[in-house]
């Protein structure tokens, strides 16, 4: 015959307490993460607005240019997005950014 260290009712109460505590901590962490994400978004918004303001004239000129210029602009933008998402080494990435660009 097997013996339990405590009554089933006592074990269920302890499990419920542990679950309730974990649920409360999870809800608190979720609220903190939501707040942090909002703070990050607010901090990044001026930067995003500045990028949009800088890129719009370039895109407008690219649309008026030939398809080869449009492709070059799109490739550079994709490269910038990739650099931004993987970390940015200014010296190394600036050389890579202008690689293949035609001089006027």
Secondary structure, DSSP 8 states (H G I E B T S, - for coil): ----SS-HHHHHHHHHHHHHHHHHHHHHHHHHHHHHHHHHHHHHHHHHHHHHHHHHHHHHHHHHS-HHHHHHHHHHHHHHHHHHHH---HHHHHHHHHTT----
